[in-house]
Amino acid sequence: MFNKCEAGADIVVAIPVLDILAVYDPAAFLNEAEQAQAQRFHQLEDSLRFQAAHVLKRILIGAVVGKATADLHFARAAGGKPFLLNAGPLDFNLSHGGDWVAVALSWTGRIGVDVESEREDDFWQEISSAIMAPMDVKNIGFLKRWTAKEAAIKANGAGLAIPLTEVVIDTTDSETFVAALPTERLSGTWRQLDAAHVLATVTDGNMVEICVCNSVSILKRILDLS
Ligand SMILES: CC(C)(COP(=O)(O)OP(=O)(O)OC[C@H]1O[C@@H](n2cnc3c(N)ncnc32)[C@H](O)[C@@H]1OP(=O)(O)O)[C@@H](O)C(=O)NCCC(=O)NCCS
C-alpha cells in the first residue's frame, strides 16, 4: 500500500502507457505546444508514450502543488532539463520508455528518472562502447547500467552533454547504486516494472518512494482522486 502523494513527498510514479491513456484524454491535459509535439512523431507508439508521460506529469504535479493542470507552466534550463515555473524547491523529471512512463518529484534535491525496455543481445553489443565506463562494476547487466546512467545525467540536468562512458555505476546490492559523474556522486535506486522494463531513479535529495501503478485506480488512490 502506498502513501497518499502530497506536497513535500519525494516520489516516483510509473504506469503503463495504455492504462493512463485509456482513462485520461490527452487533449484535456496537454497544452498547445505539447499537443503540437505529439503530432510530430513519426511512430504512433512514440506519440502515445509522449502524451502519456505529459498527462501523468500534469496530473501528478497539479495534485501536489494544488493547481489546475492548465495552470502549470514549464520551461527548460540551460542543459535542457524541464522545470515548473514558480515551483519553489520542487524538481521533477519524466521518462517514456517502452510500454511505461514515469514521473519523479523531489522537494529535497535534484531528481532524474529513466525507464528502458529489455533489448536483444545484438543491440547491447552495438551500443556497449557508448555505455561502459572503464571503472564500471561488472556485476550488473546492460539494462540496469543504462537506466542508472541516464537517470544520473537527467538528475544532474546536463543530459547527454555528459557522455555515459564518464558516468561510473557502483553497487553492492540489486536495488541501490551510486552514480559517479565527472563533478558529483549521486544515489540511485532500481525497480523492475515488469519482466521487460526497468526503472532507475537518481537524486541528491532524500531517497524516493517508487509507486508502480499497474492500474489507474492505484494512481487515483495515490493522488487521492478516487
Ligand atoms: C535527457 C536524455 C538523456 C533523455 O533520455 P531518453 O532515454 O532518450 O528519454 P526519456 O524518455 O527517458 O527522457 C526524455 C525526457 O527527459 C527530459 N529531459 C530532456 N533533457 C533533459 C536534461 N538535460 N536533463 C534532464 N531531463 C531532461 C524531458 O522531459 C524529456 O521528455 P520530453 O521531451 O517529452 O519533455 C537525452 O535525450 C538528452 O540528453 N536529451 C537532451 C539533449 C538532446 O536532445 N541532445 C541531442 C543532441 S545533442
The ligand as an SDF file (V2000), in Angstrom:
LIG
                    3D

 48 50  0  0  0  0  0  0  0  0999 V2000
   17.7060   13.5930  -21.4890 C   0  0  0  0  0  0  0  0  0  0  0  0
   18.0400   12.3800  -22.3100 C   0  0  0  0  0  0  0  0  0  0  0  0
   19.0890   11.5520  -21.5770 C   0  0  0  0  0  0  0  0  0  0  0  0
   16.7260   11.6640  -22.4930 C   0  0  0  0  0  0  0  0  0  0  0  0
   16.7900   10.2630  -22.4050 O   0  0  0  0  0  0  0  0  0  0  0  0
   15.8470    9.2310  -23.1740 P   0  0  0  0  0  0  0  0  0  0  0  0
   16.0740    7.9290  -22.5270 O   0  0  0  0  0  0  0  0  0  0  0  0
   16.0890    9.3590  -24.6200 O   0  0  0  0  0  0  0  0  0  0  0  0
   14.3470    9.7080  -22.9750 O   0  0  0  0  0  0  0  0  0  0  0  0
   13.4110    9.7310  -21.6930 P   0  0  0  0  0  0  0  0  0  0  0  0
   12.0490    9.4350  -22.1420 O   0  0  0  0  0  0  0  0  0  0  0  0
   13.9500    8.9090  -20.5680 O   0  0  0  0  0  0  0  0  0  0  0  0
   13.5070   11.2410  -21.2200 O   0  0  0  0  0  0  0  0  0  0  0  0
   13.0750   12.2700  -22.0340 C   0  0  0  0  0  0  0  0  0  0  0  0
   12.6870   13.4210  -21.1310 C   0  0  0  0  0  0  0  0  0  0  0  0
   13.7980   13.8640  -20.3690 O   0  0  0  0  0  0  0  0  0  0  0  0
   13.6090   15.2440  -20.0870 C   0  0  0  0  0  0  0  0  0  0  0  0
   14.8780   15.9050  -20.4080 N   0  0  0  0  0  0  0  0  0  0  0  0
   15.3010   16.4250  -21.5900 C   0  0  0  0  0  0  0  0  0  0  0  0
   16.5360   16.9570  -21.4280 N   0  0  0  0  0  0  0  0  0  0  0  0
   16.8780   16.7570  -20.1440 C   0  0  0  0  0  0  0  0  0  0  0  0
   18.0230   17.0840  -19.3870 C   0  0  0  0  0  0  0  0  0  0  0  0
   19.0730   17.7290  -19.9060 N   0  0  0  0  0  0  0  0  0  0  0  0
   18.0660   16.7270  -18.0780 N   0  0  0  0  0  0  0  0  0  0  0  0
   17.0180   16.0830  -17.5250 C   0  0  0  0  0  0  0  0  0  0  0  0
   15.8940   15.7510  -18.1900 N   0  0  0  0  0  0  0  0  0  0  0  0
   15.8340   16.0780  -19.4900 C   0  0  0  0  0  0  0  0  0  0  0  0
   12.4480   15.7380  -20.9310 C   0  0  0  0  0  0  0  0  0  0  0  0
   11.3080   15.8620  -20.0860 O   0  0  0  0  0  0  0  0  0  0  0  0
   12.2660   14.6230  -21.9260 C   0  0  0  0  0  0  0  0  0  0  0  0
   10.9540   14.3720  -22.2860 O   0  0  0  0  0  0  0  0  0  0  0  0
   10.0890   15.4190  -23.1690 P   0  0  0  0  0  0  0  0  0  0  0  0
   10.9720   15.8680  -24.2790 O   0  0  0  0  0  0  0  0  0  0  0  0
    8.9120   14.6220  -23.5890 O   0  0  0  0  0  0  0  0  0  0  0  0
    9.7410   16.5210  -22.1960 O   0  0  0  0  0  0  0  0  0  0  0  0
   18.6530   12.6970  -23.6740 C   0  0  0  0  0  0  0  0  0  0  0  0
   17.7450   12.5170  -24.6960 O   0  0  0  0  0  0  0  0  0  0  0  0
   19.1230   14.1060  -23.7490 C   0  0  0  0  0  0  0  0  0  0  0  0
   20.1530   14.4490  -23.1990 O   0  0  0  0  0  0  0  0  0  0  0  0
   18.3460   14.9720  -24.4040 N   0  0  0  0  0  0  0  0  0  0  0  0
   18.5700   16.4120  -24.3640 C   0  0  0  0  0  0  0  0  0  0  0  0
   19.6270   16.8780  -25.2840 C   0  0  0  0  0  0  0  0  0  0  0  0
   19.4300   16.4340  -26.6730 C   0  0  0  0  0  0  0  0  0  0  0  0
   18.3300   16.3440  -27.1630 O   0  0  0  0  0  0  0  0  0  0  0  0
   20.5600   16.1640  -27.3060 N   0  0  0  0  0  0  0  0  0  0  0  0
   20.5550   15.6650  -28.6160 C   0  0  0  0  0  0  0  0  0  0  0  0
   21.6550   16.2570  -29.4430 C   0  0  0  0  0  0  0  0  0  0  0  0
   22.9990   16.8590  -28.5090 S   0  0  0  0  0  0  0  0  0  0  0  0
  1  2  1  0
  2  3  1  0
  2  4  1  0
  2 36  1  0
  4  5  1  0
  5  6  1  0
  6  7  2  0
  6  8  1  0
  6  9  1  0
  9 10  1  0
 10 11  2  0
 10 12  1  0
 10 13  1  0
 13 14  1  0
 14 15  1  0
 15 16  1  0
 15 30  1  0
 16 17  1  0
 17 18  1  0
 17 28  1  0
 18 19  1  0
 18 27  1  0
 19 20  2  0
 20 21  1  0
 21 22  1  0
 21 27  2  0
 22 23  1  0
 22 24  2  0
 24 25  1  0
 25 26  2  0
 26 27  1  0
 28 29  1  0
 28 30  1  0
 30 31  1  0
 31 32  1  0
 32 33  2  0
 32 34  1  0
 32 35  1  0
 36 37  1  0
 36 38  1  0
 38 39  2  0
 38 40  1  0
 40 41  1  0
 41 42  1  0
 42 43  1  0
 43 44  2  0
 43 45  1  0
 45 46  1  0
 46 47  1  0
 47 48  1  0
M  END
$$$$
